[in-house]
Amino acid sequence: MNDFEKYSRLMILLIGGILGGLLLIIGVFYTLKLFAITLFNIPGFESFFGIMVTIIPYLIFFAGYRYMYKKILLSKGKISKLIAQILMVIGTLLCLSSLVMLSLHFFGVKNEWLALLDEKSYWAIIAQILLLFFTAMATASGDEKEKDWMERS
């Protein structure tokens, strides 16, 4: 086998892998589209889907706060631990209150605050992301500086 055959086989495998990956992605999207069309014809599924779309982001944030809680307990710095705990409590309360208010709006409770929150709900999600980030940053600031890989050996 000469170099031309070796590299042409490699190029064919590379192009085939890319085309196969694209076909796989197209197939997955097409299957999901058919699945969604089928499910939305089931009575009551649209409400279930709406509830899931409302709840799942907040469940992810609660999981993030749970993970950060475990990391805060392992932190060595007292000041950074306190700051991280305060940020985590604020974030958890904001997450819980946003979830309750969006759920109330979803279930049809008419209130001026709930309508305003529904229009501006993306700010609550942005605040969650920033609070998780700053909590992680406060936790990391109390830990010791990692040794360089050259110093480890």
C-alpha distance (Angstrom), angle and dihedral (degrees) to the residues before:
residue distance angle dihedral
M1 . . .
N2 3.77 . .
D3 3.78 128.3 .
F4 3.83 94.7 -95.4
E5 3.80 92.7 56.7
K6 3.79 92.1 44.7
Y7 3.82 94.5 50.7
S8 3.80 94.6 40.4
R9 3.82 89.5 52.8
L10 3.80 89.0 48.9
M11 3.83 91.6 50.1
I12 3.82 91.6 48.0
L13 3.81 89.9 50.7
L14 3.81 91.0 47.8
I15 3.81 94.1 48.9
G16 3.80 90.6 43.5
G17 3.79 90.7 51.7
I18 3.80 92.0 50.6
L19 3.81 93.0 46.9
G20 3.79 90.9 45.1
G21 3.80 90.6 51.3
L22 3.80 91.3 50.0
L23 3.79 91.3 48.6
L24 3.80 89.9 49.3
I25 3.82 91.6 52.1
I26 3.82 91.2 47.3
G27 3.79 90.6 48.9
V28 3.80 92.7 49.7
F29 3.81 92.6 49.4
Y30 3.79 92.2 46.6
T31 3.82 91.1 49.2
L32 3.80 91.5 48.2
K33 3.81 90.5 49.0
L34 3.79 91.5 52.2
F35 3.80 89.9 45.4
A36 3.83 91.5 51.1
I37 3.82 92.6 48.2
T38 3.78 89.8 50.5
L39 3.79 94.2 47.6
F40 3.80 95.2 47.3
N41 3.79 88.9 58.7
I42 3.82 89.0 62.3
P43 3.83 109.9 93.7
G44 3.80 112.6 -110.9
F45 3.79 96.2 14.5
E46 3.79 92.8 107.3
S47 3.82 89.9 61.0
F48 3.81 91.1 46.6
F49 3.81 90.2 49.9
G50 3.81 90.8 49.7
I51 3.79 91.4 51.4
M52 3.80 91.7 49.2
V53 3.80 92.8 48.5
T54 3.80 88.5 51.3
I55 3.81 97.4 45.8
I56 3.83 105.2 36.9
P57 3.85 98.1 70.0
Y58 3.79 90.6 51.8
L59 3.80 91.8 47.7
I60 3.80 87.6 54.4
F61 3.81 90.0 51.3
F62 3.81 91.1 48.7
A63 3.81 88.6 51.9
G64 3.82 88.6 50.6
Y65 3.79 91.4 51.2
R66 3.82 90.4 47.7
Y67 3.81 89.6 52.6
M68 3.81 91.0 47.7
Y69 3.81 90.1 49.1
K70 3.80 89.6 58.1
K71 3.80 90.7 48.1
I72 3.81 93.1 47.4
L73 3.80 90.4 56.2
L74 3.82 89.2 56.6
S75 3.81 93.8 49.1
K76 3.80 116.4 112.7
G77 3.82 102.6 -158.0
K78 3.81 114.5 87.0
I79 3.80 97.5 -155.1
S80 3.79 94.3 45.6
K81 3.80 89.7 45.9
L82 3.82 90.9 53.1
I83 3.81 93.2 47.0
A84 3.80 91.2 47.6
Q85 3.81 91.4 49.2
I86 3.80 91.8 50.5
L87 3.81 91.6 48.9
M88 3.79 90.6 46.7
V89 3.82 92.8 51.6
I90 3.81 91.1 48.5
G91 3.80 90.6 48.2
T92 3.79 93.9 47.2
L93 3.81 92.0 49.4
L94 3.80 91.2 47.3
C95 3.80 90.8 48.2
L96 3.80 92.9 48.7
S97 3.81 94.3 45.8
S98 3.82 92.4 47.2
L99 3.79 90.8 49.4
V100 3.81 92.6 49.7
M101 3.81 93.3 46.7
L102 3.81 94.1 47.0
S103 3.80 90.2 47.1
L104 3.81 90.9 51.1
H105 3.80 90.0 50.1
F106 3.79 90.6 47.8
F107 3.80 91.9 52.8
G108 3.80 90.9 53.5
V109 3.79 105.4 -99.9
K110 3.81 106.9 157.5
N111 3.77 112.7 -138.9
E112 3.77 134.0 138.7
W113 3.83 93.1 -128.9
L114 3.79 92.6 50.2
A115 3.81 92.4 51.4
L116 3.80 90.1 49.5
L117 3.80 91.7 48.8
D118 3.80 91.5 49.4
E119 3.79 90.2 55.4
K120 3.82 93.0 46.4
S121 3.82 100.5 33.2
Y122 3.79 91.9 123.2
W123 3.83 88.9 70.7
A124 3.80 89.8 61.4
I125 3.80 90.4 52.5
I126 3.81 91.8 47.5
A127 3.81 89.3 49.7
Q128 3.82 89.7 51.2
I129 3.79 91.9 52.5
L130 3.82 92.1 47.9
L131 3.81 93.3 46.4
L132 3.80 91.5 50.7
F133 3.79 90.1 48.1
F134 3.81 94.1 49.1
T135 3.81 91.1 44.7
A136 3.80 89.7 54.1
M137 3.80 90.4 45.4
A138 3.82 92.1 50.9
T139 3.80 90.6 48.1
A140 3.79 92.4 49.1
S141 3.80 93.1 47.9
G142 3.81 91.0 64.4
D143 3.78 96.0 53.4
E144 3.76 125.2 90.7
K145 3.76 119.2 -92.3
E146 3.80 110.4 -96.8
K147 3.76 117.5 -114.0
D148 3.74 118.1 -110.5
W149 3.77 115.0 -105.1
M150 3.78 89.8 -115.5
E151 3.81 91.4 57.1
R152 3.82 95.0 48.2
S153 3.80 95.6 71.5
